[in-house]
């Protein structure tokens, strides 16, 4: 399974469980290359602000669910770049 399909499958599975009230963290945290390629000190704020709470506001989550692909280096708070990615995908 390629990374895009893996990302989307995690998202769809999570959204279903979210509606049931089973889980509140980001469904992609285990496969997110941005979060998983950095040390904990670098990403603690991202995890607190996005991964473990408002993941629907994450630029990676938004762009990934619209386009199906997210560059590995897209920061969770880089909404300008996410918007470019979404506009380019059309």
TAKAWO-V295920 format. One record per run of one state. SS is the DSSP state (2 for helix, 1 for strand, 0 for the rest). FROM is the first residue (numbers start at 1). LEN is the number of residues. If there is no record, write none. Layout:
ss->SS from->FROM len->LEN
ss->SS from->FROM len->LEN
//
This chain:
ss->0 from->1 len->2
ss->2 from->3 len->18
ss->0 from->21 len->12
ss->2 from->33 len->4
ss->0 from->37 len->3
ss->2 from->40 len->12
ss->0 from->52 len->3
ss->2 from->55 len->3
ss->0 from->58 len->1
ss->2 from->59 len->9
ss->0 from->68 len->11
ss->2 from->79 len->11
ss->0 from->90 len->1
//
